């Protein structure tokens, strides 16, 4: 799941990425265009039973991402804004940081 908060004073969108509850994790991270696909760059933390992290992303852009879980499995976000094909194993999730 993704939650967006648009800042009035900066051209930034705070995006909270939450791992879907049905995915069992001991560790997880959000990996994508926002961090050069580095699995170590943005780990998720478990808060109130939910794995999540918040990133400040530039407004008016699209970012592809996936969740990397337990150092071995890739998962998409079922609530992404859209999906695009990747060249490895299916689709990537996409978050759009534009206000409608």
N, C-alpha and C positions, 0 to 999 in steps of 0.2 A: 504494500500500500504506500502511496505517496500523499503527503500533505504539503500544501504550498502556502507561504506567507510572503506577500509582496511588500517590500519596504518602501515607505513614502519618501525617505530622505536619500536613498541610494539606488542605483540601477541594479539592484540585487533581488533575487528571489530565494528565500530560505526554504529549502526542500527537506522534509523529513522522510527518510526512507525507512519503511518497516517491513521486515521479513514476514511473509505470509505465515500465519499461525500453524498451518498444517505441516510446515517444514520443521523437522526436528534438527536442532543445531547445538553444537558444543562451542562453535565459533563461526562467525560469518562476517562478510564485508560487502560493501557496495563497490562495484568495479565498473568503470566505463570511461567515456570521453572526458569526464570531469577530472580524472586522475591518471590519465594515460594507461588505463587498464591495469593498474598496479593493485594486486590483491592485498597488499599490506598498507596501502595509503589511507583507507577509510573503513576501519573495522566498525562493526555494529556492537553496541553495548546492550545488555539485557536490562531493561527498566520496566518494573511492574509486569514482569512476565513476557515482555515484548522486545525482540531484538530490533534496535533502531539507531540511527544517527541522523544528524542534521547538517546539511552542507549549504553554503552560500554560493549560489550559481548566478552567473550573469543573466539579466533579463533578456527576453526576446530571442532566445536560442532554443535549440533542441539538443538534448543529451541522450545518447544511447547508454544503456547500463544493464547489468545483470547482478544477481546476488551470487557470491561464491561462498559455499557452505562446507565446513569441516575439511577444508583444504583439498576437496576433490570434486564437488558437485556444483554445477551451474544451474541457476533457477531464474526464470523470468518473474516479473511482477504481474499478477493477474489484473491489477488495477492501473496499469500504465496508461499514459495518454494515447499511445499507439505502439505499434511494433514494426520493425523493419528486418528484412532478411539479413543474416550474417553469412560469412563465407566459411563457417565451421560446422554448425550443427542446428540450424533452424533460424530462429528469430532473436533479436535483441529487444528489450523493453526500451521505450523512449519517454522521457519527461519533457514537456514543453513549458518554457518559463515565460510565456506571454500571457498577459491578461486579456480576457475576451471582452 
